[in-house]
Structures are given as C-alpha cells and as structure tokens.
Amino acid sequence: MIQDRITTYQSKLTENDLLIWSYISSHKKYCLNMSINEIAKECIVSRTTIMRFCQKIGFDGFSEFKYHLKNELMQENALLSEIEGEILSNHVQTIENLKKKDFTKICTMLANANRIFIYGSGDIQNLVSNYMKLLFLPNGLLVYDFGGVSMNEQFYQVIQPHDLVLLITLNGESNTVVKLAKQLKQRNIQTIGITKLRNSTVSKLCDETIFVLNPEIHPTKNAVYSFETTSALFFVIEYLLLKYDAWQKKHLI
C-alpha cells in the first residue's frame, strides 16, 4: 500500500510532501482522473514537487504512482463489496431463521410474565435494550432495564419466579451474562436469550433463544482491528414485536 511507503520514507518527506499525500489519500477516486498539473494546482505546489514526491516514496514517476493508486483503489472497492455481501447475506439468513422459528412460547412468556426485565452485556446491547423498552410500551409491555445494576444478592431477591428476563449478548459467553443466567435458572426464573447462532453457554441456559448472525468485519485488508455487525439485534427486536402483536390479536379474539 502507498501508505506503507509513506511510513517507510517519512524521514525524507517534507511538509509539502505530506500535504500532497493528505490531499490524494482523501480524494483517491478523483485523483485518478486528474493530471499532475491539476493535482499540483489543488495542493498549491509545483509540478516538479509532485514528481519529486512520487520519486521519494520509491516510484519512477507520477505515472507509476497513479498505476499503484488505481490498483489500491480497486482492491479497496473489491474488499468493500465483499464486506457488503457478507453483511447482507447474514441479514438474509437471520431473517430466514426468524421466519422458520415458532414464537408461540416466547409470546406466551411475554404475555404471562409478572414483570419483564432486560439485560445487555455491552454498549450496543444496552442501546438494543432501551429500544425494546420504547418499542413494546404501546403494546402494554413495560420492560425494565437493569444493565447498570450491581448483580448482588439483594438484586436476586427483587427478581421473582413469575418474572421474565431477556439476556442480550453477542457471543453468548460473557462472564457476567453466563453467571446471571445460571443464577436465574437456579431460581426457576424464565429467560429468553438473544445471541449469536452458535451452541453457546447462554443459549443452553436460557428457556428460549433467538439467534442472530453477526459476522466479524475487517474494514481493510491490513486492519489491526475488527468489529461485529450489530444491526441484526435491532431487527430482531422489531420482528419480535411484530410476532407478539400478531399473537396478541389472535388470542384477544
């Protein structure tokens, strides 16, 4: 990658060189169709300065630099298309799995619960918890979020056998959620887990589980970090509301 060359030859680069690269790296697509004179004008430097910059980072000249820039952009676009395809494929699979699932027991648990509590194991999961609270309120379901509550003995005394607890965890192996699920199971309190499609500890402990597919994404080929898509969690909550609404109408007739 050209950025690797910038890092390698950084000691040789002037302030103008870094400004040139800053402009080009921020406008790669446009620079491919620009002449050396046009880029020089945008960077407020001379044509010769652009040429020297290219040579300083190991290219014969501007033409070779543009050739590598084009290849790099093509690779980035191909990777982006691959990531988009993976995300969409997992969303479609999540939807197909939800369509095949029988939500009768889950809806019955929601309707018969004395109180409904929800716990998310991370920042995104907490957002999903808050979203569910807002979404289900018009349907007469008051959901209590205890994400910030300390899990001590006093807390477990608050939860009663006729209550229902929803546990949201991506990997299904969060120490806090696993411990919570075990404690609730020992107290015969019903639980619904929302987690990855896998044979996780939380999915085994919960009475019912709604699975999602959330792939791990590497934004660039050489990325040192990755992230998991979480949008499917919000969709699951909306789908659950639709299923509960349909169940409610059917049983009120």
N, C-alpha and C positions, 0 to 999 in steps of 0.2 A: 504494500500500500504506500501511496505517496506520503502519508502522514508518518510512516516509519522512516522514510528518507529525511523528512523534516527533522525528526528527533535525532537521527544519526549525525546529520550535518549542522545541527543547530548552532554550534560554536562558530561556524563560518558565516552564518546568516546575519544580515543587518536588519535594522528596524524596518526598512523598506521591503526587504525580502519577506519578513513575517506579515507585513500588511498585505503584500501581494497574495500570499498563501491564504490569509484570512478571507480575502475577497473571493478568491477562486473556490475555496472549500465551501463557502456559503452559497455559491452560485454555479455549482458544477455543470448543471444542465445547460445553462445559458452560455457559459464559457466555451463549451464545445463548439458553439456556432459563432464564436467571436474571433476576430483576427488578433494578432499580437498587438497591433496598434490600438484596437478598441479596448483591450484589457488594460493596456498602458494608460489610456485616457481615463478609464474608470478608477484606476489606482493612483492617478496623478503622478506617474513616473514616466521615464523614457522607455522607448522600445528596447534599447540596449540593456536597461536594468532588468526587464522581464527575461531577456535572453540569458543574462548572467545568472539570474535566479535559477533558471532551469538547469544550467550547467553546474551550479554549485551543489545541487542535490543529485548529481550523477547522470543527467541526461545529456545527449549530444546537442540538443537544442529544443526550441519550442515545439516543433512537430512531434518529436518523440515524447515530450511531456504530454501533449494533447492525446496521443495514442494511448498512453498509460491511463490518463484521466478517463478516457472513454471506456476502456476495459473495466476500470474500477467502478464506474457508474453502472455499467451493465451487470456486474456481479452484485452490486448493492440492490439493484432492481429485481434481479432473479431471486435473491435471498428474501426480499420483501414479499414477492409473490408466493414464495414457498411458505413463509410465515402466515400470510393471509389465508392460504389454502388450508394450512393445518388448523388454524383457529376456526375457520368456517366449518371444516369437516367435523371437528369436535363438537361444535354447537349443534350441527345437524344430528350427530349421533346422540347427544344429550336429549334432544327433542324426541328422537325416535324411541329412546329408552323410557322417557316420561310417558309417551303415548301408550306404550305397552304395559306400563305399571298400573296395578289396581290400587286406587287411592281410597277405597271404601274404609279400610281400617283406620287410615290416617285421619280422614274426615270425621269418623266416629269419635276418635280420640280427642280431636279438637273440640267437637261439639259437647262431649260429655265431661270435659275437664273442668274442675272447680276453678282453677286458675292456670294460666299459660305463662311459662317463663321461657326466655330465650337467652342463650349464651353464645357469644362469638369469641373465638380464640385469638383474633388479631384485629388490626385496624379496619381492614376491608370487611371482615366478618362482623365487626361492630356496626359498620355502615349498613350492612345487609339486615342486621337485627333491627336497627332503627327504621329501615324501610318497611320491614314487615309490620312493625308496630303501627305505622301510619296507614299502611295498605289494608290491614284487617279490621281496623277500628270501625269503619262504616258498616261492616258485616256483623257487628255486635261482639267481636272478639277483642278483649283487652289483653294485650301482650305486655308482660313485664320484662324489661331488660335488666339483667344483673351482671353485665360484663365487668363493671368496675367494683363489684362487691367482693370482699375478702371471704374465701371459702373456709370458714371456721365452723366449729361445732354449732355455734349459735345460728349460723346460716342454715344448716341442715335441719334444724328444729323448726325453721319457718316453712320449709317445703313439706307438704302433707301428701299422703298416699293418693288422694284424688286429684292432685295437681299433675300437670304435664310439662315436660321440659324439652325444648328443642336445642340441639347442640350443633353449632356450625363450625366445622374445622376442615381445612383444605386437605391435609394429608391423613387425617384420621388417627394420628399418633401423638398429638400434642399431649405432653405430660399432664398439664392442667385439666384438659378435657377428658383424658383417659381416667384420671383419678376421680373427677366429678362423675363420670358415667358409672364407675364402679360403686361409688357411694350411693348414687341414686338407685342402682339396681338392688343393692343390699337393703334399701328401704322400700322396695317394691313400688317405686315411682316410675311411671311410664316415660319413655324418652323417644324422641324422633331425631335421628342424625341426618345432617346434610353434609356430605363429604365426597371425596373422590371415588371414582368407580374402581374400588380395589377391596381386597379382603383385609381391611384394617381392624385394629383393636376396637375402635369406637363403633364401627359398623356391626361388630359381633356383640357388643354390649347393649346396643340400642334395640328397642322393641320393633321399630320400623326405621328404614333408612332410605333417603332419597339421594341418588348418586348423580354426580356431575363429572364431566370430562373437562379438565383444565390443563392444557399442555404447558410445559416449561418452554419459555421462549428466550432465545439468544438474539438480541437485537441486531448484532453484526457478527460476522464470521469469527472475528478475533475478540469478541466481547469478553470482559473479565467478570461480568455479572449476568444474571438471567432473572426472569420473573415469570410468575404463573398468571395466566389469564383468569380473571375472576368475574367477568360479566355474566357467566352462566349462573352464578349464585343468585344474582338479581332476577334473572329469568325464571329460575326455579320457584322463587317466592311468588312471582306473578302467576305462574302456572298453578301453583298450589292454591292460590286464591280463586282462580277460575274453577278448579275442581271442587273446592269447598263450596263455592257459590252454587254450582250445579247440584251438588249433593244436598245442600240446604233446601233448594227449591223442590227437589224430588221428595224429600221427607216432610215438607210442610204441606204437601198436597193432601 
